[in-house]
Amino acid sequence: MDRRHEILVAANKSFTLFGYKATTMDQVARMANVGKGTIYTFFENKDVLFQEIVMGMIEEMKNEAERIINPNVSFLENTHQILMKLLQFRDVHKLYAKLVEEGHALRTPQVENVLKKIENEILTYISSKIQIAIDKKEIKPCNPEHVAYLVFKVYLSFVVEWPETHDEELDEHTIVDLFKNTLFGGLTP
């Protein structure tokens, strides 16, 4: 593993455990087992490092979704497969959950800006896929932005909030079946 990657892994872990505000470059250096100066050879400051991790998370999720999409199957079948794949990223989503928690509790401007950026990126991506399904007449005409928002928030609720208030996480099939039998059932013609 190269130094830059080691730093990113350590920083991701630190941001996930402690949040943006409590993470320091010294802490990341210790976790990555490198000198603090080594971090600055790759990243100008904590904000740049943070942005790289967050944008990497978004790109990774988009790339996984794009790899799964099969143009020969329906929107609902593709959505099922994408949800199953994204559910495998639960640990990555814990970083997002930590950021949401910090954004609400501490109102850290850097975190609030990143949260808006993350949500906009994800909602734009989901909306574009919904619009394609509408154009193909695979789902009923609807406002893609509204449905994207609903899908995103419900997904996060089951992945992040449910385990916090219940004794167990929901398994992937249960979550996908909930989407299929409720939200997506209402979208199909």
N, C-alpha and C positions, 0 to 999 in steps of 0.2 A: 504494500500500500504506500502511495507517495505521501509526502508531508502535507501537501495542500488538502488531500482527501482526509487524512488523519485529523487535521484541524477542523474541517467541516463536520466530521462525525462527532468530534468532541464538543464543538459549539452547538450542534443540534441537540445533543444529550443535555448540555448545560441549559440551553434555552427551554427545553422541554421540562426539565426538573425544577428550575428556579425562575423561569420567566426572563424577559428581556432586561428589566431594570436590575435584577439581582445578579445577572451574569456579568462577569468581568473578563477582560482579556487575560489577566493573570490566571483566573480559574480555568479558562479554555486552554491556556498553555500547559497548565498542570495536567489537565485531563488528556491532552493530546501528547503529553510527554515531550514537549518542545519548549524552546525558549520563547519568551514573549516577542522578542524581535523577529523570530521566524514567522510569526503570525502576520506581522506588519510587512513582510516581504510579499505576502500574497493578498492581504486585505488592508486597505487604508485605515479602517477603523471598525468599531463594533457594528455601526449601522450598515456598512458595506457587507460585512460578514453575515449579518442578520438577513439582509435583503437576498443575498445569494442562497441562503438556506431556504428561505420561504419560496423564492421563485423556482428553486430546484424541486421543491415539494410539489408545486403546482404543475410544473413540466412533467415530472414523473407520473403524476396521476393522469394527465392528458395523454401522454405517450402510451400508457397502459391501456387506456380506453380506446385509443385509435388502433392499437394492435388487435384488440378484440372485435372491433366492429366488422361485421360481415355484411357486405352489401346485398347478399342473396337471402337474408332473413329479415323478418319484420322488426320494426322499431322496438316493440315490446320484448322480442327475443334478445335483441342486442342490448336493450336496457337491463334485462335480467343478467346477462353475462357481464356487463360493465359493473353493475352493482356487486356481483359476486367478487369480481376482481378488486374493486375499491375497498370492499370490506376486509380484504387481506392487508390493507394499509392501516389498520386500526392504530398501531403504535405511532405511525406518522401523524395521524390525526390527533394524538395526544398533545403534540406541539401546538396544533391549532387550538385545542381546548384550553391549554395553558395561556395562550395569547388572549383568547376571549376573556378568560378569568382576569388576567392582568389589565386588559383594556377596560373592563367594567370597574374593577376595584381601584386601580391606581390612575386610570385615565392617562397612561403614558402616551404622549403624542406619537412617538415612533411606532408603537404597537397599534394605536388606533388607525394610523395611516396604512400600515401593512394589512390590517384586517379588512379595511375597505378595498385595498388592492386585490387581496386574495378572493374576497367575495365577488368583486366585479369580474375577475378573470374566470372564475368557476361559473358564475351565472351567465356570462357571455357564451361560454363554451356549451353549456347545457341548452341555452336558448337556441343556439344555432342548430343543434341536433333536433330539437323539438320542431323548429321551423321546417327542416328537411322532411320530417315525418308528416307534418301537416301538408306540405306540398305534394307528397307522394300519396296523400289521402289514407295514410296508415292510422292516423289519429284524427279526432274531431278538430275542427277549427277552434283555436283558443288563443289566448295571449301567451306567447312563448315565454315572455319575461316573468309573468305571474306563475306559470307552471314550473319554470326553472327554480324560482324562489321557493316555492312550496316543496319541491323534490329535495332541494339542497337542505332546507331547514329540517324537514322530517328525517332525512338521512342522518344529519348531525345529531338530532335528538336521540335516535336509536343507538348510534355508535358511541356518543359521548355522554349524554345525560342519563340514559336508561341505566347503565352500570353504576352510576353514582347514587341512584335512588332505589336500586333493587339489588338483591344478593348475587345476581349473575348477569353475564352479558347474554344478549340474544344471539343465537347462532345465525350464520349467514342465510340459511334457507328460510328461517322464520321471518327475517327482515324482508327478504325478497318476496316471499309469499304475501306479506302484509301490503307491500307496494302493489303487487300484481292484483290482489283481490280487492283493493280499495281504490287508491289513487289512479292506477293505470286502467282499472276496469271501467272507470268513468270516462276515460279518454278514447276508448276504442269505439269505432263506428258501429 
